[in-house]
């Protein structure tokens, strides 16, 4: 009998990545049609970078907090 977990997860991953790629390509195509202000583009890129860094920091703190709560030793040898 086949193990269904990998089949379900891989199918889900392919569907999500396919959908995301479709919308990313569509968005870039639509952005190319209209002229954008270079300042606005840089400002938006900076905002996205800051949000990404903050989310990354939040995930890192959550992971270390959860590991400490579960009693894992996180000290370096």
MMTF fields as JSON, N, C-alpha, C and O atoms, coordinates in Angstrom:
{
  "mmtfVersion": "1.0.0",
  "mmtfProducer": "UNKNOWN",
  "numBonds": 307,
  "numAtoms": 308,
  "numGroups": 77,
  "numChains": 1,
  "numModels": 1,
  "chainsPerModel": [1],
  "groupsPerChain": [77],
  "chainIdList": ["A"],
  "bondAtomList": [4, 2, 8, 6, 12, 10, 16, 14, 20, 18, 24, 22, 28, 26, 32, 30, 36, 34, 40, 38, 44, 42, 48, 46, 52, 50, 56, 54, 60, 58, 64, 62, 68, 66, 72, 70, 76, 74, 80, 78, 84, 82, 88, 86, 92, 90, 96, 94, 100, 98, 104, 102, 108, 106, 112, 110, 116, 114, 120, 118, 124, 122, 128, 126, 132, 130, 136, 134, 140, 138, 144, 142, 148, 146, 152, 150, 156, 154, 160, 158, 164, 162, 168, 166, 172, 170, 176, 174, 180, 178, 184, 182, 188, 186, 192, 190, 196, 194, 200, 198, 204, 202, 208, 206, 212, 210, 216, 214, 220, 218, 224, 222, 228, 226, 232, 230, 236, 234, 240, 238, 244, 242, 248, 246, 252, 250, 256, 254, 260, 258, 264, 262, 268, 266, 272, 270, 276, 274, 280, 278, 284, 282, 288, 286, 292, 290, 296, 294, 300, 298, 304, 302],
  "bondOrderList": [1, 1, 1, 1, 1, 1, 1, 1, 1, 1, 1, 1, 1, 1, 1, 1, 1, 1, 1, 1, 1, 1, 1, 1, 1, 1, 1, 1, 1, 1, 1, 1, 1, 1, 1, 1, 1, 1, 1, 1, 1, 1, 1, 1, 1, 1, 1, 1, 1, 1, 1, 1, 1, 1, 1, 1, 1, 1, 1, 1, 1, 1, 1, 1, 1, 1, 1, 1, 1, 1, 1, 1, 1, 1, 1, 1],
  "groupList": [{"groupName": "UNK", "atomNameList": ["N", "CA", "C", "O"], "elementList": ["N", "C", "C", "O"], "formalChargeList": [0, 0, 0, 0], "bondAtomList": [1, 0, 2, 1, 3, 2], "bondOrderList": [1, 1, 2], "singleLetterCode": "X", "chemCompType": "L-PEPTIDE LINKING"}],
  "groupTypeList": [0, 0, 0, 0, 0, 0, 0, 0, 0, 0, 0, 0, 0, 0, 0, 0, 0, 0, 0, 0, 0, 0, 0, 0, 0, 0, 0, 0, 0, 0, 0, 0, 0, 0, 0, 0, 0, 0, 0, 0, 0, 0, 0, 0, 0, 0, 0, 0, 0, 0, 0, 0, 0, 0, 0, 0, 0, 0, 0, 0, 0, 0, 0, 0, 0, 0, 0, 0, 0, 0, 0, 0, 0, 0, 0, 0, 0],
  "groupIdList": [1, 2, 3, 4, 5, 6, 7, 8, 9, 10, 11, 12, 13, 14, 15, 16, 17, 18, 19, 20, 21, 22, 23, 24, 25, 26, 27, 28, 29, 30, 31, 32, 33, 34, 35, 36, 37, 38, 39, 40, 41, 42, 43, 44, 45, 46, 47, 48, 49, 50, 51, 52, 53, 54, 55, 56, 57, 58, 59, 60, 61, 62, 63, 64, 65, 66, 67, 68, 69, 70, 71, 72, 73, 74, 75, 76, 77],
  "secStructList": [7, 7, 7, 2, 2, 2, 2, 2, 2, 2, 2, 2, 2, 2, 2, 2, 2, 2, 2, 2, 2, 2, 2, 2, 2, 2, 2, 2, 2, 2, 2, 2, 2, 1, 7, 7, 7, 2, 2, 2, 2, 2, 2, 2, 2, 2, 2, 2, 2, 2, 2, 2, 2, 2, 2, 2, 2, 2, 2, 2, 2, 2, 2, 2, 2, 2, 2, 2, 2, 6, 6, 7, 7, 7, 7, 7, 7],
  "xCoordList": [0.842, 0.0, 0.886, 1.931, 0.461, 1.241, 1.043, -0.044, 2.1, 2.004, 1.467, 2.105, 0.321, -0.381, 0.144, -0.131, 0.882, 1.364, 2.242, 1.981, 3.274, 4.085, 3.276, 3.498, 2.352, 1.541, 0.707, 0.641, 0.073, -0.77, 0.084, -0.272, 1.199, 2.033, 2.662, 2.713, 3.134, 3.748, 2.702, 2.973, 1.513, 0.433, 0.071, -0.087, -0.059, -0.369, 0.717, 0.418, 1.974, 3.099, 3.099, 3.326, 2.849, 2.82, 1.676, 1.854, 0.509, -0.624, -0.346, -0.634, 0.211, 0.505, 1.576, 1.412, 2.674, 3.73, 3.232, 3.586, 2.427, 1.874, 0.995, 1.082, 0.144, -0.724, 0.095, -0.166, 1.071, 1.917, 2.699, 2.811, 3.238, 3.977, 3.054, 3.447, 1.821, 0.878, 0.622, 0.7, 0.313, 0.013, 1.254, 1.133, 2.423, 3.653, 3.926, 4.276, 3.768, 3.982, 2.933, 3.257, 1.678, 0.601, 0.87, 0.689, 1.3, 1.578, 2.706, 2.607, 3.784, 4.899, 4.488, 4.913, 3.676, 3.195, 2.347, 2.505, 1.45, 0.606, 1.431, 1.11, 2.472, 3.325, 4.102, 4.374, 4.454, 5.186, 4.34, 4.866, 3.024, 2.127, 2.06, 2.048, 2.019, 1.898, 3.25, 4.029, 3.516, 4.776, 4.773, 3.782, 5.848, 5.923, 6.987, 7.973, 6.754, 7.708, 8.85, 8.612, 10.059, 11.224, 11.3, 11.674, 10.953, 10.972, 9.971, 10.277, 8.783, 7.744, 8.164, 7.907, 8.809, 9.279, 10.344, 10.298, 11.289, 12.326, 11.743, 12.151, 10.788, 10.148, 9.387, 9.451, 8.67, 7.936, 8.898, 8.648, 9.986, 10.988, 11.594, 11.82, 11.858, 12.41, 11.402, 11.772, 10.138, 9.101, 8.998, 8.895, 9.025, 8.942, 10.152, 10.012, 11.337, 12.55, 12.468, 12.847, 11.976, 11.849, 10.841, 11.092, 9.704, 8.694, 9.262, 9.027, 10.006, 10.603, 11.584, 11.562, 12.432, 13.407, 12.69, 13.079, 11.641, 10.901, 10.199, 10.191, 9.615, 8.978, 10.001, 9.74, 11.156, 12.223, 12.69, 12.918, 12.829, 13.203, 12.132, 12.45, 10.86, 9.76, 9.753, 9.554, 9.971, 10.017, 11.205, 11.09, 12.34, 13.525, 13.279, 13.6, 12.706, 12.42, 11.383, 11.509, 10.367, 9.353, 9.97, 9.656, 10.851, 11.488, 12.351, 12.28, 13.166, 14.018, 13.197, 13.53, 12.124, 11.249, 10.581, 10.507, 10.095, 9.465, 10.472, 10.155, 11.684, 12.712, 13.072, 13.25, 13.177, 13.478, 12.325, 12.546, 11.089, 9.925, 9.857, 9.405, 10.306, 10.3, 11.532, 11.664, 12.422, 13.572, 14.766, 15.619, 14.838, 15.974, 17.184, 17.046, 18.353, 19.596, 20.085, 20.435, 20.113, 20.51, 21.887, 22.278, 22.63, 23.966, 24.965, 24.849, 25.935, 26.974, 28.022, 28.297, 28.617, 29.615, 30.891, 31.817],
  "yCoordList": [-1.186, 0.0, 1.248, 1.282, 2.242, 3.472, 4.372, 4.439, 5.048, 6.021, 7.321, 7.901, 7.783, 8.909, 10.275, 11.266, 10.359, 11.656, 12.362, 13.527, 11.711, 12.41, 12.802, 13.87, 11.957, 12.26, 13.513, 14.397, 13.586, 14.743, 16.003, 17.043, 15.926, 17.101, 17.591, 18.797, 16.69, 17.093, 17.696, 18.687, 17.109, 17.672, 19.068, 19.987, 19.231, 20.534, 21.552, 22.69, 21.14, 22.03, 22.456, 23.628, 21.529, 21.848, 22.815, 23.76, 22.59, 23.486, 24.887, 25.874, 24.982, 26.293, 27.017, 28.194, 26.332, 26.973, 27.374, 28.447, 26.544, 26.871, 28.106, 28.977, 28.183, 29.343, 30.599, 31.651, 30.494, 31.651, 32.114, 33.316, 31.183, 31.577, 32.256, 33.236, 31.743, 32.372, 33.818, 34.716, 34.045, 35.402, 36.306, 37.505, 35.757, 36.555, 36.995, 38.151, 36.086, 36.431, 37.44, 38.402, 37.222, 38.152, 39.539, 40.544, 39.599, 40.88, 41.618, 42.818, 40.889, 41.518, 41.987, 43.049, 41.208, 41.601, 42.863, 43.782, 42.912, 44.09, 45.314, 46.43, 45.126, 46.236, 46.788, 47.987, 45.934, 46.375, 47.232, 48.069, 47.026, 47.807, 49.263, 50.164, 49.496, 50.872, 51.365, 50.599, 52.633, 53.225, 53.413, 53.878, 53.066, 53.222, 54.255, 54.441, 54.902, 55.882, 55.133, 54.243, 55.484, 54.786, 54.965, 54.032, 56.138, 56.374, 55.484, 54.902, 55.387, 54.558, 53.096, 52.366, 52.679, 51.303, 51.008, 49.963, 51.912, 51.73, 51.767, 50.996, 52.666, 52.767, 51.48, 50.987, 50.944, 49.696, 48.538, 47.696, 48.497, 47.448, 47.518, 46.489, 48.731, 48.898, 48.462, 47.819, 48.808, 48.386, 46.872, 46.296, 46.231, 44.769, 44.14, 43.153, 44.705, 44.188, 44.32, 43.397, 45.463, 45.666, 44.69, 44.105, 44.511, 43.567, 42.147, 41.396, 41.779, 40.448, 40.236, 39.188, 41.21, 41.103, 40.995, 40.189, 41.804, 41.738, 40.393, 39.834, 39.878, 38.567, 37.466, 36.538, 37.572, 36.599, 36.637, 35.591, 37.823, 37.976, 37.395, 36.741, 37.634, 37.078, 35.559, 34.933, 34.963, 33.499, 32.959, 31.937, 33.643, 33.221, 33.266, 32.318, 34.376, 34.488, 33.463, 32.888, 33.235, 32.238, 30.846, 30.075, 30.53, 29.209, 29.005, 27.957, 30.0, 29.859, 29.847, 29.125, 30.64, 30.621, 29.274, 28.758, 28.7, 27.384, 26.308, 25.411, 26.397, 25.412, 25.485, 24.456, 26.699, 26.845, 26.309, 25.653, 26.597, 26.141, 24.616, 24.033, 23.972, 22.523, 21.907, 20.685, 22.758, 22.267, 21.854, 21.098, 22.333, 21.976, 22.836, 24.011, 22.233, 22.937, 23.634, 22.971, 24.967, 25.725, 26.342, 27.153, 25.973, 26.557, 25.915, 24.741, 26.707, 26.191, 25.471, 25.878, 24.406, 23.642, 24.409, 23.9],
  "zCoordList": [0.0, 0.0, 0.0, 0.649, -0.72, -0.858, 0.359, 0.934, 0.73, 1.82, 1.226, 0.348, 1.682, 1.059, 1.485, 0.809, 2.571, 3.051, 2.013, 1.712, 1.451, 0.447, -0.79, -1.36, -1.203, -2.387, -2.143, -2.998, -0.983, -0.652, -0.524, -1.078, 0.191, 0.393, -0.911, -1.152, -1.74, -3.006, -3.935, -4.614, -3.97, -4.782, -4.294, -5.099, -2.991, -2.412, -2.755, -3.119, -2.639, -2.925, -4.388, -4.69, -5.29, -6.723, -7.024, -7.793, -6.43, -6.652, -6.122, -6.799, -4.922, -4.339, -5.149, -5.471, -5.484, -6.266, -7.647, -8.138, -8.278, -9.589, -9.532, -10.397, -8.51, -8.35, -8.084, -8.669, -7.216, -6.898, -8.124, -8.364, -8.899, -10.098, -11.102, -11.734, -11.26, -12.174, -11.786, -12.624, -10.498, -10.062, -10.085, -10.335, -9.831, -9.906, -11.34, -11.58, -12.286, -13.688, -14.146, -14.844, -13.755, -14.116, -13.538, -14.227, -12.282, -11.639, -12.354, -12.609, -12.676, -13.375, -14.769, -15.224, -15.429, -16.756, -16.658, -17.461, -15.677, -15.488, -15.078, -15.484, -14.293, -13.884, -15.075, -15.136, -16.006, -17.184, -18.107, -18.841, -18.072, -18.921, -18.485, -19.323, -17.191, -16.72, -16.216, -15.648, -16.425, -15.985, -14.479, -13.916, -13.831, -12.381, -12.032, -12.746, -10.934, -10.425, -9.744, -8.927, -10.071, -9.509, -7.995, -7.284, -7.497, -6.043, -5.322, -4.281, -5.882, -5.265, -5.262, -4.304, -6.334, -6.419, -5.36, -4.712, -5.183, -4.166, -2.757, -1.889, -2.536, -1.228, -0.896, 0.23, -1.879, -1.672, -1.42, -0.558, -2.163, -1.948, -0.559, 0.078, -0.087, 1.263, 2.324, 3.307, 2.129, 3.081, 3.14, 4.222, 1.99, 1.943, 2.629, 3.351, 2.406, 3.045, 4.565, 5.286, 5.058, 6.506, 7.104, 8.157, 6.437, 6.929, 6.946, 7.893, 5.904, 5.853, 7.008, 7.654, 7.266, 8.354, 9.697, 10.542, 9.901, 11.164, 11.34, 12.437, 10.271, 10.356, 10.62, 11.386, 9.989, 10.214, 11.667, 12.275, 12.214, 13.616, 14.536, 15.529, 14.205, 15.002, 14.999, 16.04, 13.829, 13.743, 14.541, 15.218, 14.459, 15.199, 16.706, 17.422, 17.182, 18.615, 19.069, 20.151, 18.25, 18.582, 18.669, 19.576, 17.718, 17.705, 18.94, 19.582, 19.276, 20.453, 21.735, 22.675, 21.787, 22.96, 23.138, 24.253, 22.049, 22.112, 22.506, 23.288, 21.964, 22.299, 23.785, 24.437, 24.312, 25.749, 26.6, 27.619, 26.17, 26.906, 26.94, 27.925, 25.866, 25.809, 26.484, 26.552, 26.978, 27.728, 26.887, 27.353, 25.67, 24.801, 25.183, 25.522, 25.121, 25.425, 24.16, 23.184, 24.17, 22.985, 23.108, 22.267, 24.144, 24.333, 23.368, 23.017, 22.956, 22.059, 22.886, 24.015, 22.352, 23.128, 23.346, 23.977]
}
